[in-house]
Amino acid sequence: MGALPVAHKLALTSPFLPRHRRRPCPAAHGRRRQHGVVVAYMEPNPNSPAAIAGRIIGALPVVGLVARILSDEGGVGGDIIDFAEFRRRVSKNCTVMDSQAFYDFNERRGKPGDPFYVLLCCWLAAVGAGLLKTEEILEGVARLRISNDIEFEEETFIDMMRAAREKRAKLKAPVPQIPMEARAEKALEAIYVCCFGQDMIEKEDAKLLCTMLNAVFPSVGRPAVERMVASMAEQVASGERKRGVKTVSQEVVQRQLKDLEFLKQNKLDS
């Protein structure tokens, strides 16, 4: 059998990036626009009629339940977007070239560069912004690099986000609105910890990082994404990142892995 077309090959190997029948197109094509500006799928206008209606529908017991069942993207009534829903939203906004970048990155970085790992890093930064601390995100993705237990990490983080939201609700403190560019920067930092460890970011890696981050955070803009990736690559190359950034030690990660194993065992016994 001859080589499969790129889009079909990706469809066979990926649950989160389905086959695209359209030709590769510019980064902005196919993504929702708001007043002429490309926007991310997770940053709707909170004061728009659709957003207000969604909150009202979500608050109705029976109607809200039906809406949640029928919605293929989630987020009804302000619900936290879980990882599966996040992947579907990314899939709908990816071009074939975007999809290929995830798999090229995986081939370069091996298991730590798994597309799901990259997307988990983006999900934590995009959805967890204002709910999770930076240290919590970096410690979690550092654990993932060693444990390869993405399902448990997802469950752990969704529980943490829900607990943080409930705490803020009791205190009547709204979740802070974090700019998309700051979320993209946090996603890049998480991807570096998870997928690179302390390795250098080579030119081809940087190119793929730009494509992937631009696919997930389109409203940030390609130039801004390229600047943040270039800046991190320079910091890593010069050793500045090791001096200026709080890294997660192997001892901390190993201790957390033991704690997680204890928690898993308790879940199985309960």
C-alpha positions as CSV (number, residue, x, y, z in Angstrom):
1,M,0.0,0.0,0.0
2,G,1.3,3.5,-0.8
3,A,1.8,6.2,1.7
4,L,-1.4,7.6,3.1
5,P,-2.3,11.3,2.6
6,V,-1.3,13.4,5.7
7,A,-4.9,14.1,6.7
8,H,-6.0,10.5,6.4
9,K,-2.9,9.3,8.3
10,L,-3.7,11.7,11.2
11,A,-7.3,10.5,11.2
12,L,-6.2,6.9,11.8
13,T,-3.8,7.8,14.6
14,S,-5.5,10.5,16.5
15,P,-8.7,10.6,18.6
16,F,-8.5,14.4,18.9
17,L,-7.6,15.6,15.4
18,P,-10.0,14.2,12.9
19,R,-9.6,14.0,9.1
20,H,-9.8,17.4,7.4
21,R,-11.2,17.3,3.9
22,R,-10.4,20.9,3.1
23,R,-7.0,22.0,1.8
24,P,-4.4,23.5,4.1
25,C,-5.3,27.1,4.6
26,P,-4.1,30.2,6.4
27,A,-4.0,30.1,10.2
28,A,-7.1,32.3,10.5
29,H,-9.3,30.4,8.1
30,G,-12.1,28.4,9.7
31,R,-11.7,30.1,13.1
32,R,-14.5,32.3,14.6
33,R,-14.0,36.1,14.1
34,Q,-15.3,38.8,16.4
35,H,-15.3,42.3,15.0
36,G,-12.7,41.3,12.4
37,V,-10.3,39.7,14.9
38,V,-9.5,36.0,15.1
39,V,-10.6,34.8,18.6
40,A,-10.0,31.7,20.6
41,Y,-12.8,29.2,21.0
42,M,-12.6,29.5,24.8
43,E,-12.8,33.3,25.0
44,P,-16.4,34.3,24.2
45,N,-17.7,37.7,25.0
46,P,-19.2,37.2,28.5
47,N,-21.8,39.9,27.8
48,S,-23.0,38.6,24.5
49,P,-26.6,37.4,24.2
50,A,-25.4,33.8,23.6
51,A,-23.2,33.8,26.7
52,I,-26.0,35.3,28.9
53,A,-28.5,32.7,27.5
54,G,-26.0,29.9,28.2
55,R,-25.7,30.9,31.8
56,I,-29.5,31.1,32.2
57,I,-30.0,27.7,30.5
58,G,-27.3,26.2,32.6
59,A,-29.0,27.4,35.8
60,L,-32.3,25.7,35.0
61,P,-32.3,22.2,36.5
62,V,-34.0,20.1,33.8
63,V,-33.2,22.3,30.8
64,G,-29.6,22.7,31.9
65,L,-29.2,19.0,32.2
66,V,-30.6,18.4,28.7
67,A,-28.4,21.1,27.3
68,R,-25.3,19.5,28.8
69,I,-26.2,16.2,27.4
70,L,-26.7,17.6,23.9
71,S,-23.8,19.9,23.9
72,D,-20.7,18.4,22.1
73,E,-18.4,21.2,23.5
74,G,-19.6,21.6,27.1
75,G,-19.1,24.8,29.0
76,V,-22.9,25.2,29.4
77,G,-23.8,27.5,32.3
78,G,-20.2,28.4,33.0
79,D,-19.1,24.7,33.6
80,I,-15.4,24.1,33.5
81,I,-14.3,22.8,30.1
82,D,-12.9,19.3,30.7
83,F,-9.9,18.0,28.7
84,A,-12.0,15.9,26.2
85,E,-14.1,19.0,25.4
86,F,-11.0,21.1,25.1
87,R,-9.5,18.6,22.6
88,R,-12.6,18.7,20.5
89,R,-12.6,22.4,20.3
90,V,-8.9,22.4,19.3
91,S,-9.7,19.8,16.6
92,K,-12.4,21.9,15.1
93,N,-10.1,24.8,14.8
94,C,-7.0,23.0,13.5
95,T,-5.9,22.9,9.8
96,V,-4.1,19.9,8.4
97,M,-0.8,21.8,8.8
98,D,-1.6,22.5,12.5
99,S,-2.4,18.8,13.0
100,Q,0.8,17.7,11.3
101,A,2.8,20.0,13.7
102,F,1.6,18.0,16.7
103,Y,2.8,14.7,15.2
104,D,6.1,16.1,13.9
105,F,6.7,17.4,17.5
106,N,5.9,14.0,18.9
107,E,8.4,12.4,16.5
108,R,11.1,14.8,17.6
109,R,10.5,14.7,21.4
110,G,9.4,11.1,21.8
111,K,6.8,10.1,24.4
112,P,7.0,13.4,26.4
113,G,6.0,15.1,23.2
114,D,2.8,13.1,22.8
115,P,0.1,15.4,21.3
116,F,-2.1,14.7,24.4
117,Y,0.6,15.8,26.7
118,V,1.1,19.1,24.7
119,L,-2.7,19.7,24.8
120,L,-2.9,18.9,28.5
121,C,-0.3,21.7,29.1
122,C,-2.4,24.1,26.9
123,W,-5.6,23.0,28.7
124,L,-4.2,23.7,32.1
125,A,-3.0,27.2,31.0
126,A,-6.2,28.0,29.0
127,V,-8.9,26.7,31.3
128,G,-7.0,26.7,34.7
129,A,-5.9,30.3,34.5
130,G,-7.0,32.1,37.7
131,L,-7.8,28.7,39.3
132,L,-4.4,27.0,39.4
133,K,-1.1,28.3,40.6
134,T,1.9,28.2,38.3
135,E,3.7,25.9,40.6
136,E,0.8,23.5,40.6
137,I,0.7,23.4,36.8
138,L,4.5,22.9,36.5
139,E,4.7,20.2,39.2
140,G,1.8,18.4,37.5
141,V,3.3,18.3,34.0
142,A,6.7,17.4,35.5
143,R,5.0,14.4,37.1
144,L,3.4,13.5,33.8
145,R,6.7,13.4,32.1
146,I,7.8,10.6,34.5
147,S,4.5,8.8,35.3
148,N,2.9,8.9,31.8
149,D,-0.5,8.7,33.7
150,I,-2.4,11.4,31.9
151,E,-5.8,10.2,33.0
152,F,-4.9,10.6,36.7
153,E,-3.4,14.0,36.1
154,E,-6.5,15.2,34.3
155,E,-8.7,14.0,37.2
156,T,-6.4,15.6,39.7
157,F,-6.4,18.9,38.0
158,I,-10.2,19.0,37.3
159,D,-10.8,18.4,41.0
160,M,-8.4,21.2,41.9
161,M,-10.1,23.6,39.5
162,R,-13.5,22.7,40.8
163,A,-12.4,23.1,44.4
164,A,-10.8,26.5,43.6
165,R,-14.0,27.7,41.9
166,E,-16.2,26.6,44.8
167,K,-13.9,28.4,47.2
168,R,-14.1,31.6,45.2
169,A,-17.9,31.2,45.0
170,K,-18.2,30.9,48.8
171,L,-16.0,34.0,49.2
172,K,-18.0,35.8,46.4
173,A,-14.7,36.4,44.6
174,P,-14.8,36.2,40.9
175,V,-12.2,34.2,38.9
176,P,-9.6,36.7,37.6
177,Q,-9.7,37.4,33.9
178,I,-6.2,36.3,32.6
179,P,-5.2,37.7,29.2
180,M,-4.9,35.1,26.4
181,E,-1.3,36.0,25.8
182,A,-0.4,35.3,29.5
183,R,-2.2,31.9,29.1
184,A,-0.2,31.1,26.0
185,E,3.0,32.0,27.8
186,K,2.0,29.7,30.7
187,A,1.2,26.9,28.2
188,L,4.7,27.3,26.6
189,E,6.3,27.1,30.0
190,A,4.4,23.9,30.9
191,I,5.2,22.3,27.5
192,Y,8.9,23.0,28.1
193,V,8.9,21.4,31.5
194,C,6.9,18.4,30.3
195,C,8.4,17.8,26.8
196,F,11.9,19.1,27.1
197,G,13.0,18.7,30.7
198,Q,16.1,20.9,30.5
199,D,17.0,20.3,26.8
200,M,17.7,23.0,24.3
201,I,14.9,24.3,22.0
202,E,16.2,23.7,18.5
203,K,15.1,25.7,15.5
204,E,12.7,23.0,14.3
205,D,11.2,22.6,17.8
206,A,10.6,26.4,17.9
207,K,8.9,26.3,14.6
208,L,6.5,23.5,15.7
209,L,5.9,25.2,19.0
210,C,4.8,28.3,17.2
211,T,2.4,26.4,15.0
212,M,0.8,24.4,17.9
213,L,0.4,27.4,20.2
214,N,-1.0,29.6,17.4
215,A,-3.6,26.8,16.7
216,V,-4.7,26.7,20.4
217,F,-4.4,30.5,21.1
218,P,-5.2,32.1,17.7
219,S,-6.2,35.5,19.2
220,V,-2.7,36.0,20.6
221,G,-1.4,36.3,17.1
222,R,1.5,34.5,15.4
223,P,4.0,37.4,15.9
224,A,3.4,37.4,19.7
225,V,3.7,33.6,19.8
226,E,6.9,33.7,17.8
227,R,8.4,36.3,20.2
228,M,7.6,34.3,23.3
229,V,9.0,31.1,21.8
230,A,12.2,32.8,20.7
231,S,12.6,34.4,24.1
232,M,12.3,31.1,25.9
233,A,14.7,29.5,23.4
234,E,17.3,32.2,24.1
235,Q,16.8,31.9,27.9
236,V,17.4,28.1,27.7
237,A,20.4,28.5,25.5
238,S,22.0,31.1,27.7
239,G,21.3,29.3,31.0
240,E,19.2,32.3,32.1
241,R,16.1,30.1,32.6
242,K,17.9,27.8,35.1
243,R,18.9,30.8,37.1
244,G,15.7,32.9,36.9
245,V,12.9,30.3,36.9
246,K,11.9,28.1,39.7
247,T,12.4,24.5,38.4
248,V,10.8,21.4,39.8
249,S,13.4,19.1,41.3
250,Q,13.4,15.3,40.7
251,E,13.1,14.8,44.5
252,V,9.9,16.8,44.6
253,V,8.5,14.9,41.6
254,Q,9.4,11.5,43.0
255,R,7.8,12.4,46.4
256,Q,4.7,13.6,44.6
257,L,4.6,10.3,42.6
258,K,4.6,8.4,45.8
259,D,1.8,10.5,47.2
260,L,-0.2,9.9,44.0
261,E,0.3,6.2,44.2
262,F,-1.1,6.4,47.7
263,L,-4.1,8.3,46.6
264,K,-4.7,5.9,43.7
265,Q,-4.6,3.0,46.1
266,N,-7.1,4.7,48.4
267,K,-9.5,5.3,45.5
268,L,-9.3,1.6,44.5
269,D,-9.9,0.5,48.1
270,S,-12.8,2.8,48.7
